[in-house]
């Protein structure tokens, strides 16, 4: 580790659960983030800041002025640009030591199988249940752990999975898609609610990669900022 890296990651190195060995694990990891909106953009920035060696991001959408209320890493001058490409530029600017790859297409089961193949951890930051079902199915097939988050209004929820634990499809059956979170284009989302869930997704990623703490396996963390109540629900 260079002197610049020791300074850059000084606060990470000072955490007993991470330290030098944990930083090395983060630097060797490859994390894939599906969705570059409110959840994905913030999660990606935290992970780049934390020194993840390689981060891949995917989003087919472009930046709309309605996104800026919660997707804070895009500017008014970015409206109309690709979310994935613009976020990639932000990530490189934050930490040029991170290898960044972006995909400007909607992920499908076939493309996800190829894109996820060499990854250490998958983050689903999409805003619709069908994409989350796909992430669960592909990750089950490839046996790659993931973290899925969702937000609506003042509320959010997040869960993680690895082989041997309950997955998204086990908890939210595809026939019950209507009960999932409403896409942001149709429903309201409080920016800070998305921020809380994105922070949880970034934390779950770092914990998994460094072997720290207790993951949200067989559990769903929920929070309602309107009442400031949070719950961890056992589902396994």
C-alpha positions as CSV (number, residue, x, y, z in Angstrom):
1,X,0.0,0.0,0.0
2,X,1.4,3.4,-1.0
3,X,1.7,6.4,1.3
4,X,-1.2,8.0,-0.6
5,X,-3.3,4.9,-0.1
6,X,-2.5,4.8,3.6
7,X,-3.7,8.4,3.9
8,X,-6.8,7.9,1.6
9,X,-8.0,4.8,3.6
10,X,-6.7,5.9,7.0
11,X,-10.2,5.9,8.5
12,X,-10.9,2.4,7.1
13,X,-7.6,1.0,8.3
14,X,-8.4,2.4,11.8
15,X,-11.5,0.2,12.0
16,X,-10.6,-3.0,14.0
17,X,-13.0,-5.2,11.9
18,X,-11.3,-4.0,8.6
19,X,-7.7,-3.0,9.1
20,X,-5.0,-3.8,6.5
21,X,-6.2,-7.3,5.7
22,X,-9.8,-6.1,5.2
23,X,-8.6,-3.3,2.9
24,X,-6.7,-5.8,0.8
25,X,-9.9,-7.9,0.4
26,X,-11.8,-4.8,-0.7
27,X,-9.1,-4.0,-3.2
28,X,-9.3,-7.4,-4.7
29,X,-13.1,-7.5,-4.9
30,X,-15.4,-6.9,-7.9
31,X,-18.8,-5.6,-7.1
32,X,-21.6,-5.2,-9.7
33,X,-24.4,-2.7,-9.1
34,X,-27.6,-2.9,-11.2
35,X,-29.4,0.4,-11.3
36,X,-27.7,3.8,-11.1
37,X,-30.6,5.8,-9.5
38,X,-31.0,6.9,-5.9
39,X,-29.8,3.7,-4.4
40,X,-27.2,2.6,-6.9
41,X,-25.5,6.0,-7.3
42,X,-24.9,6.5,-3.6
43,X,-23.9,2.9,-3.0
44,X,-21.4,3.1,-5.8
45,X,-19.9,6.3,-4.5
46,X,-19.5,4.8,-1.0
47,X,-17.9,1.7,-2.4
48,X,-15.5,3.6,-4.6
49,X,-14.6,5.7,-1.6
50,X,-14.0,2.5,0.4
51,X,-11.5,1.3,-2.1
52,X,-13.3,-1.5,-3.9
53,X,-10.9,-2.7,-6.6
54,X,-13.4,-3.0,-9.4
55,X,-17.0,-1.7,-9.7
56,X,-19.3,-2.5,-12.6
57,X,-22.5,-0.5,-12.9
58,X,-25.5,-0.9,-15.3
59,X,-28.4,1.3,-16.2
60,X,-30.2,1.8,-19.5
61,X,-31.8,5.1,-18.4
62,X,-30.9,8.8,-18.9
63,X,-30.9,11.5,-16.3
64,X,-34.2,13.4,-15.9
65,X,-34.6,16.6,-13.9
66,X,-37.1,14.7,-11.7
67,X,-34.2,12.5,-10.5
68,X,-32.2,15.3,-9.0
69,X,-34.3,15.5,-5.8
70,X,-32.7,12.2,-4.6
71,X,-30.0,11.3,-7.1
72,X,-27.5,13.8,-5.8
73,X,-24.4,12.8,-7.8
74,X,-26.0,14.1,-11.0
75,X,-26.2,17.8,-11.8
76,X,-28.8,19.9,-13.7
77,X,-26.3,20.1,-16.6
78,X,-26.3,16.3,-16.7
79,X,-30.0,16.1,-17.7
80,X,-30.3,13.9,-20.8
81,X,-27.0,12.1,-20.3
82,X,-26.6,8.4,-19.6
83,X,-26.8,7.6,-15.9
84,X,-24.3,4.8,-16.1
85,X,-21.7,6.8,-18.0
86,X,-22.1,9.9,-15.9
87,X,-21.9,8.0,-12.7
88,X,-18.8,6.2,-13.9
89,X,-17.1,9.6,-14.4
90,X,-18.1,10.6,-10.9
91,X,-16.6,7.4,-9.5
92,X,-13.3,7.8,-11.3
93,X,-13.1,11.4,-10.1
94,X,-13.7,10.3,-6.6
95,X,-11.2,7.4,-6.7
96,X,-9.0,7.0,-9.8
97,X,-7.5,3.8,-8.3
98,X,-10.9,2.0,-8.8
99,X,-11.4,0.2,-12.0
100,X,-14.9,1.2,-13.3
101,X,-16.9,-0.5,-16.0
102,X,-20.3,0.7,-17.1
103,X,-23.1,-0.9,-19.2
104,X,-25.8,1.4,-20.8
105,X,-28.3,-1.4,-21.2
106,X,-31.1,-3.0,-19.3
107,X,-29.9,-6.2,-17.7
108,X,-31.6,-9.4,-18.8
109,X,-31.2,-12.9,-17.4
110,X,-28.8,-13.8,-20.2
111,X,-26.7,-10.6,-20.0
112,X,-26.6,-10.8,-16.2
113,X,-25.2,-14.3,-16.2
114,X,-22.3,-13.1,-18.3
115,X,-21.8,-9.8,-16.4
116,X,-22.1,-11.3,-12.9
117,X,-19.9,-14.3,-13.6
118,X,-16.6,-13.0,-12.1
119,X,-18.1,-10.8,-9.4
120,X,-17.7,-11.0,-5.6
121,X,-21.0,-9.4,-4.7
122,X,-24.1,-8.1,-6.5
123,X,-26.1,-5.1,-5.5
124,X,-29.7,-4.7,-6.9
125,X,-30.6,-1.1,-6.7
126,X,-33.4,-1.2,-9.2
127,X,-36.9,0.2,-8.5
128,X,-39.1,-2.7,-9.7
129,X,-39.8,-6.2,-8.3
130,X,-39.3,-8.0,-11.7
131,X,-35.6,-6.9,-11.8
132,X,-35.1,-8.1,-8.2
133,X,-36.6,-11.5,-9.0
134,X,-34.2,-11.7,-11.9
135,X,-31.2,-10.8,-9.7
136,X,-32.2,-13.5,-7.2
137,X,-32.6,-16.1,-9.9
138,X,-29.3,-15.4,-11.6
139,X,-27.4,-15.1,-8.4
140,X,-28.8,-18.4,-7.2
141,X,-27.7,-20.1,-10.4
142,X,-24.2,-18.6,-10.2
143,X,-24.0,-18.9,-6.3
144,X,-23.0,-15.2,-6.0
145,X,-24.2,-13.4,-2.9
146,X,-26.2,-10.2,-3.2
147,X,-28.0,-7.3,-1.4
148,X,-31.4,-6.0,-2.6
149,X,-32.9,-2.7,-1.4
150,X,-36.1,-0.8,-2.1
151,X,-37.7,2.4,-1.1
152,X,-41.2,4.0,-1.2
153,X,-42.2,7.3,0.3
154,X,-40.6,7.6,3.8
155,X,-39.9,3.9,4.0
156,X,-37.2,1.4,2.9
157,X,-36.1,-2.2,3.2
158,X,-33.0,-4.2,2.6
159,X,-31.9,-7.8,2.7
160,X,-28.9,-9.9,1.7
161,X,-28.5,-13.4,0.5
162,X,-25.8,-16.1,0.1
163,X,-26.2,-19.8,-0.7
164,X,-28.0,-21.7,1.9
165,X,-30.2,-18.7,3.0
166,X,-33.7,-17.4,2.1
167,X,-33.7,-15.4,-1.1
168,X,-35.9,-12.6,-2.5
169,X,-37.9,-15.1,-4.5
170,X,-38.5,-17.2,-1.4
171,X,-40.0,-14.2,0.5
172,X,-41.7,-12.2,-2.3
173,X,-43.3,-14.8,-4.6
174,X,-43.4,-13.6,-8.3
175,X,-47.2,-13.9,-8.3
176,X,-47.2,-11.1,-5.6
177,X,-45.3,-8.6,-7.7
178,X,-48.1,-6.0,-7.1
179,X,-47.2,-6.0,-3.4
180,X,-43.6,-4.8,-4.1
181,X,-42.4,-1.3,-4.2
182,X,-43.9,1.0,-6.8
183,X,-41.4,2.3,-9.4
184,X,-40.1,5.8,-8.7
185,X,-41.7,7.0,-11.9
186,X,-45.1,6.2,-10.5
187,X,-44.7,6.7,-6.7
188,X,-43.1,9.2,-4.3
189,X,-39.7,8.7,-2.8
190,X,-38.1,10.8,0.0
191,X,-34.5,11.4,-0.9
192,X,-33.2,10.7,2.7
193,X,-35.1,7.3,2.7
194,X,-33.2,6.2,-0.4
195,X,-30.0,7.5,1.3
196,X,-30.5,5.3,4.3
197,X,-31.1,2.2,2.3
198,X,-28.2,2.9,0.0
199,X,-25.9,3.2,3.0
200,X,-27.2,-0.1,4.3
201,X,-26.4,-1.8,0.9
202,X,-22.9,-0.3,0.9
203,X,-22.4,-1.5,4.5
204,X,-23.6,-5.0,3.7
205,X,-21.2,-5.2,0.8
206,X,-18.2,-4.1,2.9
207,X,-19.1,-6.5,5.7
208,X,-19.4,-9.4,3.4
209,X,-16.2,-8.7,1.6
210,X,-14.2,-8.2,4.8
211,X,-16.0,-10.9,6.8
212,X,-17.1,-8.4,9.4
213,X,-20.2,-8.2,11.5
214,X,-23.6,-10.0,11.0
215,X,-25.1,-9.9,7.5
216,X,-28.8,-9.5,6.8
217,X,-29.1,-13.2,5.8
218,X,-32.6,-14.6,6.5
219,X,-33.6,-11.1,7.7
220,X,-35.1,-8.0,6.3
221,X,-34.3,-4.6,7.7
222,X,-37.1,-2.1,7.4
223,X,-37.2,1.6,8.4
224,X,-39.9,4.3,8.3
225,X,-38.5,7.8,8.6
226,X,-41.9,9.2,9.1
227,X,-42.1,7.5,12.6
228,X,-38.3,6.8,13.0
229,X,-39.1,3.2,13.7
230,X,-37.0,0.4,12.3
231,X,-37.4,-3.4,12.5
232,X,-35.3,-6.4,11.6
233,X,-37.7,-9.2,10.5
234,X,-36.5,-12.9,10.6
235,X,-37.5,-14.7,7.5
236,X,-35.3,-17.8,7.4
